[in-house]
Amino acid sequence: MKTLAVLALSAIVCPSAWALKPVDATEKFLIETAPGETRWVTEAEKFELKEKHIDFFDITDEQDLDFSFAAEKVLAQFPTQLRYVAEAKPLAARLSKDTMRRNLERFSSFHNRYYRSQTGVQSANWLFEQANAIVSNSGAARRGATVRKFSHNFQQPSIIVTIPGKSRNTIVVGAHQDSVNSRSPTNGRAPGADDNGSGSITILDALRALLTSPKIAQGEAQNTIEFHWYAGEEAGLLGSQDIFRRYRSEGRAVKAMLNQDMTGFTRRRESAGLPEAFGVITDNVDAGLSEFCRLVIRGYTDITFVNSSCGYACSDHASATRNGYPSAFIFEADQPHSNPSIHTTNDVIGNVNFDHVEQHGKLVIGFVYELAFTNL
């Protein structure tokens, strides 16, 4: 812990310490902005696209891979009614807004969480320690639950918590952990409180609350449960692509993936006189799983939803979809009313509504518990 504190201090004092190694301004990456539409760009050009709200997959590492399997979809039938509300709703009551606030205060205090920076590695290490403590304190590790880092060809690791069930069929909840200042990616201040500190701490506290269930902690669920925190999302869904490609190559049966990217901003809908609402993303997702999420929203949360779209490769659920896995993305609002301060120094904790974050936590708990005990 002291070592991490010294490293963090050195990063604050010396800007050159933020980047683990200099970024080659001439290095080119192959990106895909729509199906079949590719181009080579520099790192700087990637974030110029981000400024213009153009999202993309970075497929540089995919060029030599056989993607003939991509059209093969993992099939699953999702419930049309909720069966475990009486068991799972009390778990949702154990979510803690105070804990989520403390965690987000710490997580957004790193200078940035850029995937190629020293503070991006430090923030990942901090997140790993929190997840590891939750699993250890719950006793789930004694039943085979694990917390591990998933390494990439860049510095920041992704983090995966696995809670084994009676089958290898897997339910995934994911959130990206990195942040970026799109005008100064390597050294710029990027608190990323909403994008995506909010999603990261939402699923962290949902994990804690879920593991207070003896049935979950002792591995009695029908399906395996995983919580993912992805590295490098802002640079082209890098971490989630690596993970879902690996899972696909290994024949892993991911039956459902729920993405939580930005869970805390409500001000634009409030200013427009509109009710607080989730945004149910309808493009590049599984329609059946999205309909199940609407069912969970009605049964486990206290707010409504509106349908919305976010475009090609807008977040990590797209990596699951790309690899044939059913995915859903429930956003903080409809896109026109989402946070305008992302990728800047102004994405700060003061703009995060923790009542809304808690609603996302309730959604995660209902989603995981209902599917964990369902034969998919």
C-alpha positions in Angstrom: 0.0 0.0 0.0 2.8 2.4 0.8 4.5 1.7 -2.5 1.3 2.5 -4.4 1.0 5.7 -2.4 4.5 6.7 -3.3 3.9 5.9 -7.0 0.7 7.9 -7.0 2.5 10.9 -5.4 5.3 10.7 -8.0 2.7 10.8 -10.8 1.1 13.9 -9.4 4.5 15.7 -8.9 6.0 14.7 -12.2 3.8 14.6 -15.3 6.3 12.5 -17.2 5.5 9.7 -14.8 1.9 9.4 -16.0 2.9 7.6 -19.2 4.6 4.2 -18.6 6.4 4.6 -21.9 6.2 7.3 -24.6 3.4 7.0 -27.1 4.7 6.7 -30.6 2.8 9.5 -32.5 3.3 7.6 -35.8 2.0 4.2 -34.6 -1.0 3.2 -36.7 -4.1 1.2 -35.6 -6.7 -0.4 -37.7 -10.2 0.6 -36.7 -13.7 -0.3 -37.8 -16.4 2.4 -37.6 -19.2 0.4 -39.2 -19.4 -3.2 -40.5 -16.7 -3.5 -43.1 -15.7 0.1 -42.9 -12.0 0.2 -41.8 -9.2 2.7 -41.8 -5.7 3.1 -40.3 -5.3 5.9 -37.7 -2.9 7.2 -35.1 -3.7 7.3 -31.4 -4.3 11.0 -31.7 -6.7 10.4 -34.6 -8.6 7.9 -32.5 -9.5 10.5 -29.9 -10.3 13.1 -32.6 -13.0 10.7 -33.6 -14.1 10.4 -30.0 -14.4 14.2 -30.0 -16.8 13.9 -32.9 -18.8 11.1 -31.2 -17.6 8.5 -33.7 -17.1 5.1 -32.0 -15.1 2.2 -33.3 -13.5 -1.2 -32.7 -9.7 -1.2 -32.7 -9.2 -4.4 -34.7 -5.4 -4.2 -35.2 -4.9 -7.5 -33.4 -7.8 -9.2 -35.2 -6.3 -9.0 -38.7 -4.8 -12.5 -38.7 -7.6 -14.2 -36.9 -10.3 -16.4 -38.3 -13.6 -14.7 -37.6 -15.8 -17.1 -39.5 -17.3 -18.1 -36.1 -18.6 -14.5 -35.5 -21.9 -15.3 -37.2 -22.5 -18.3 -34.9 -24.8 -17.1 -32.0 -24.9 -18.5 -28.6 -28.6 -19.3 -28.0 -30.5 -18.7 -24.8 -34.1 -18.4 -23.9 -34.7 -15.7 -21.3 -37.4 -15.7 -18.7 -40.7 -14.0 -19.4 -41.5 -13.6 -15.7 -39.5 -13.0 -12.6 -39.2 -15.9 -10.2 -36.8 -14.8 -7.5 -37.9 -11.3 -6.4 -38.6 -12.5 -2.8 -35.0 -13.7 -2.5 -33.1 -11.1 -4.5 -34.9 -7.8 -3.5 -33.5 -8.0 0.0 -30.0 -8.1 -1.5 -30.7 -4.9 -3.4 -31.6 -3.3 -0.1 -28.0 -4.0 1.0 -26.6 -1.7 -1.6 -24.8 1.2 0.0 -24.8 4.7 -1.5 -22.2 5.8 1.1 -19.9 2.9 0.0 -20.4 3.7 -3.7 -19.6 7.4 -3.0 -16.4 6.6 -1.1 -15.3 4.2 -3.8 -16.0 6.7 -6.6 -14.2 9.5 -4.7 -11.1 7.3 -4.7 -11.5 5.9 -8.2 -11.9 9.4 -9.7 -9.0 10.8 -7.8 -6.4 9.1 -10.0 -5.0 11.7 -12.4 -6.5 9.6 -15.2 -7.2 5.9 -15.9 -5.9 6.0 -19.4 -5.0 2.5 -20.5 -1.4 3.3 -21.3 -0.6 5.4 -18.2 0.9 4.6 -14.9 -2.2 5.9 -13.1 -4.3 3.7 -15.3 -2.4 0.7 -13.9 -2.6 2.0 -10.4 -6.3 2.5 -10.6 -6.7 -1.0 -11.9 -4.6 -2.4 -9.0 -6.8 -0.5 -6.6 -10.0 -1.9 -8.2 -8.5 -5.4 -8.1 -7.8 -5.0 -4.3 -11.4 -3.9 -3.7 -12.9 -6.8 -5.6 -10.5 -9.2 -3.9 -11.4 -8.0 -0.5 -15.2 -8.4 -1.2 -14.8 -11.9 -2.4 -12.4 -12.8 0.5 -14.7 -11.3 3.1 -17.7 -13.1 1.7 -16.2 -16.5 2.1 -16.9 -17.3 -1.6 -13.2 -17.9 -2.2 -13.4 -21.0 -0.1 -16.0 -22.3 -2.6 -13.9 -21.6 -5.6 -14.6 -17.9 -6.4 -11.6 -16.2 -7.9 -10.4 -12.7 -8.7 -7.8 -12.3 -11.5 -6.2 -9.9 -13.8 -6.5 -10.4 -17.5 -3.4 -9.2 -19.3 -3.4 -7.4 -22.6 -0.6 -6.1 -24.9 -0.9 -2.7 -23.2 -0.3 -1.9 -19.5 -3.7 -1.7 -17.9 -5.2 -5.1 -17.0 -8.8 -6.0 -17.1 -10.3 -7.6 -13.9 -12.5 -10.7 -13.8 -14.4 -12.1 -10.7 -15.7 -15.6 -11.2 -18.3 -17.2 -8.9 -18.6 -20.8 -10.1 -22.1 -22.3 -10.4 -23.4 -25.8 -11.1 -22.8 -25.4 -14.8 -20.3 -23.6 -17.0 -23.0 -21.5 -18.6 -22.0 -18.0 -17.7 -23.8 -14.7 -16.8 -21.6 -11.7 -17.2 -21.9 -8.2 -15.9 -19.3 -5.7 -17.2 -18.2 -2.1 -17.0 -15.1 -0.4 -18.4 -12.7 1.0 -15.8 -10.6 3.3 -18.0 -11.1 7.0 -18.5 -9.6 9.5 -21.0 -9.2 13.2 -21.6 -9.8 13.1 -25.4 -7.8 16.3 -25.9 -4.8 15.1 -23.9 -5.1 11.3 -23.5 -1.7 10.4 -22.1 -1.2 13.2 -19.6 -4.5 15.0 -19.3 -6.6 15.0 -16.2 -9.6 12.6 -16.7 -11.5 11.9 -13.5 -14.0 9.9 -15.4 -16.5 10.0 -12.5 -19.5 9.1 -14.7 -17.6 7.6 -17.6 -17.1 5.1 -16.3 -16.3 5.4 -12.7 -20.1 5.2 -12.0 -20.5 1.9 -13.8 -17.4 0.4 -12.2 -18.5 1.2 -8.7 -22.1 0.2 -9.5 -21.1 -3.4 -10.3 -18.6 -3.4 -7.5 -21.2 -2.7 -4.9 -23.7 -5.1 -6.6 -21.1 -7.8 -6.3 -20.7 -7.1 -2.6 -24.5 -7.2 -2.0 -24.9 -10.4 -4.1 -22.3 -12.2 -2.1 -24.2 -11.6 1.1 -26.5 -14.3 -0.3 -25.3 -17.7 1.0 -26.7 -19.4 -2.1 -24.6 -17.2 -4.3 -21.4 -17.3 -2.2 -21.6 -21.0 -1.7 -21.9 -21.7 -5.5 -25.4 -23.0 -5.4 -26.5 -21.1 -8.5 -27.3 -23.0 -11.7 -25.0 -20.8 -13.7 -21.5 -19.4 -13.3 -21.5 -15.6 -12.6 -18.7 -13.2 -13.7 -18.1 -9.6 -13.1 -15.7 -7.9 -15.5 -14.0 -4.5 -15.4 -12.6 -3.8 -18.9 -9.4 -2.0 -19.7 -8.9 0.2 -22.8 -12.5 0.7 -23.8 -12.0 4.3 -24.8 -9.3 3.3 -27.3 -11.6 0.9 -29.2 -13.1 -1.7 -26.8 -9.7 -3.3 -26.5 -10.1 -5.2 -23.2 -13.5 -6.6 -23.8 -12.6 -7.6 -27.3 -9.6 -9.6 -26.0 -11.7 -11.3 -23.3 -14.7 -12.3 -25.5 -12.4 -13.4 -28.3 -10.6 -15.6 -25.8 -13.9 -16.9 -24.5 -15.1 -17.7 -28.0 -12.0 -19.5 -28.9 -12.2 -21.6 -25.8 -15.9 -22.4 -26.4 -17.1 -20.6 -23.3 -20.9 -20.5 -23.1 -21.7 -16.9 -22.2 -25.5 -16.9 -22.1 -26.0 -13.2 -21.2 -23.9 -10.1 -20.8 -25.1 -6.9 -19.2 -23.1 -3.7 -19.8 -23.0 -0.9 -17.3 -21.3 2.2 -18.9 -22.3 5.5 -17.3 -24.9 5.1 -14.5 -25.0 8.4 -12.7 -26.1 11.4 -14.7 -29.7 12.6 -14.6 -29.5 16.4 -14.8 -30.5 16.8 -18.4 -33.7 14.9 -18.1 -34.5 16.7 -14.8 -33.9 20.1 -16.6 -36.2 19.0 -19.4 -39.0 18.2 -16.9 -38.7 14.5 -17.7 -38.9 11.6 -15.2 -35.8 9.8 -14.1 -35.3 6.8 -16.5 -32.9 4.2 -17.7 -32.0 4.2 -21.4 -32.5 0.7 -22.8 -30.1 0.5 -25.8 -31.7 -1.2 -28.8 -28.9 -1.4 -31.4 -26.2 -4.0 -31.5 -27.8 -6.0 -28.6 -29.9 -9.1 -28.2 -33.6 -8.1 -28.4 -34.7 -11.0 -26.1 -32.1 -10.1 -23.4 -33.1 -6.4 -23.6 -36.7 -7.4 -23.1 -35.7 -9.4 -20.1 -33.9 -6.3 -18.8 -37.1 -4.3 -19.1 -38.8 -7.0 -17.0 -36.1 -6.6 -14.4 -36.4 -2.8 -14.4 -40.2 -3.1 -13.7 -39.7 -5.7 -11.0 -36.6 -4.5 -9.1 -36.2 -0.8 -9.6 -38.2 2.3 -8.8 -37.9 4.2 -12.1 -39.0 3.8 -15.7 -37.1 3.3 -18.9 -37.0 4.8 -22.4 -35.6 3.1 -25.5 -32.5 4.6 -27.1 -29.6 3.8 -29.4 -25.9 4.5 -29.2 -24.4 3.5 -32.5 -21.8 1.0 -33.7 -19.1 -0.1 -31.1 -20.3 2.5 -28.6 -19.4 0.3 -25.6 -18.3 -3.1 -24.4 -21.5 -5.0 -25.0 -20.6 -4.7 -28.7 -17.6 -6.9 -28.1 -19.9 -9.6 -26.7 -22.3 -9.2 -29.7 -19.4 -9.4 -32.1 -18.4 -12.7 -30.7 -21.9 -14.2 -30.8 -22.8 -13.7 -27.2 -26.2 -12.2 -26.2 -25.7 -8.8 -24.7 -27.7 -5.9 -23.3 -26.8 -2.3 -22.5 -28.8 -0.3 -19.9 -27.6 3.3 -19.9 -28.1 6.2 -17.5 -30.7 7.9 -19.8 -31.6 8.2 -23.4 -28.6 9.4 -25.5 -29.8 13.0 -26.0 -30.1 13.4 -22.2 -26.7 11.8 -21.3 -23.7 13.4 -19.7 -22.2 16.1 -21.9 -18.9 16.3 -19.9 -17.5 12.9 -20.6 -13.8 12.7 -21.8 -13.1 16.1 -20.1 -11.8 17.4 -16.8 -15.4 18.2 -15.9 -16.6 14.6 -15.6 -16.5 14.9 -11.8 -18.3 13.3 -8.9 -20.4 16.4 -8.3 -22.4 15.5 -11.4 -23.2 12.0 -10.3 -26.6 11.2 -8.8 -26.1 8.4 -6.4 -29.8 7.7 -6.1 -29.7 6.9 -9.8 -26.5 4.8 -9.4 -28.3 2.8 -6.7 -31.1 2.1 -9.2 -28.6 0.6 -11.6 -27.3 -1.5 -8.7 -30.8 -2.9 -8.2 -31.0 -3.7 -11.9 -27.7 -5.6 -11.7 -28.7 -7.6 -8.7 -32.1 -8.5 -10.3 -30.4 -9.4 -13.6 -27.8 -11.6 -12.1 -29.9 -13.4 -9.5 -32.8 -14.2 -11.9 -30.5 -15.6 -14.6 -28.1 -17.3 -12.2 -30.8 -19.7 -11.1 -32.4 -20.1 -14.5 -31.7 -23.0 -16.8 -30.7 -21.1 -19.9 
